[in-house]
Amino acid sequence: MRISILYNDVSTASSQDDLDVLAQVNFVSEALRKLGHATSSIALTLDLQTAANSIKRTNPDLVFNLVESIGGVEKFIHFAPTLLEHLKIPYTGGSAHALYLTTNKLFAKEVMHSANLPTPSWLTQDSIASGQFNLNPPCIIKPVCDDASVGIDENSIVNNIQQLEETLKNRSARFGECFAEAYIPGREFNLSILANSGSPEVLPAAEIRFVDFPESKPRIVGYQAKWNENSFEYKNTIRSFEFNTNVQPLLKQLSEMTLRCWEVFKLRGYARVDFRVDTQNNIWILEINANPCISPDSGFVAATRQAALTFEQVVARILADPNNIQSI
């Protein structure tokens, strides 16, 4: 097949999390070539007409969509599949609708709440303005649309109700629209899911372990833990696939809930769901990640390796998902 890789345009001034898309492009390109496909790469900007012209000239049989933002704005991520649907070109990964819902954490939480999927309580600036204080600290302040732990650090945690409104305003001024979410002390898990002949397969569960964190230090996967290799957080936030047998019932519940998320959000190709499990073993869904990062050191790729899959096998499964053509 002729396959074009569509990705968000970056520059030398781009942040490390944005530049990571180039590693994904190289990784996917290599796998596609090994699978015998002819490849090309197209960088997407807000000039959608130019992108459309480039795609038409390339005339691909399918587009591998790696777009994570457009013009540095993650809330525009659904523009890429929308454009491809308009051009009637099949593409990999989440649909425009799925990406629109999952990128906006507030929309995703509303969907989860409606589907009886457990997600931590939350509060917006509009809720506060209308006098709705239905959230008790501790809570964590998160950007509504940013991914890759942008805007998440130790200062995101609020332990005092009197500080909540001011902190939410300050974080919103710095990182764009933010919301407050109940902070769940406990364990953190990531479960990845990969299409297999059109059906979803949950890959081995990963636990994020916070090694030697001082008692006063929040156990969160913040920006430093993901991107600053010299930081304490990066070195001491460890992904593990090793579990005692007594954890198996919990892992089974997490797997079932991951499949439920796939169904509710109508995901396809590949995805990842992030969880917290509190001290009473209650499960809480933090985020739904349609089209998660698939760079060589990503959590999704780590899960595929744990499942004894080569990256070529992973890419072949993503390409073979019959749902790739449903939206055209």
Buried (B, 14 or more C-beta within 10 A) or exposed (E): EEBBBBBBBBEEEBEEBBEBBBBBBBBBBBBBEEBEBEBBBBBBEEEBEEBBEBBEEBEBEBBBBBBBBBEBBBBBBBBBBBBBBEBEBBBBBBBBBBBBBBBBBBBBBBBBEEEEBEBBBBBBBEBBEEEEEEBEBBBBBBBBBBBBBBBBBEBBBBEEEEEBBEBBBBBBEEBBBBBBBBBBEBBBBBBBBBBEEEEBBBBBBBBBBBEEBEEEBBBBBBBBBBBBEEBBBBEBBEBEBEBEEEBEEBBEBBBEBBBBBBEBBBBBBBBBBBBBBEEEEEBBBBBBBBBBBBBEEBBBBBBBBBBEBEBBBBBBBBBEBEBBEEBE
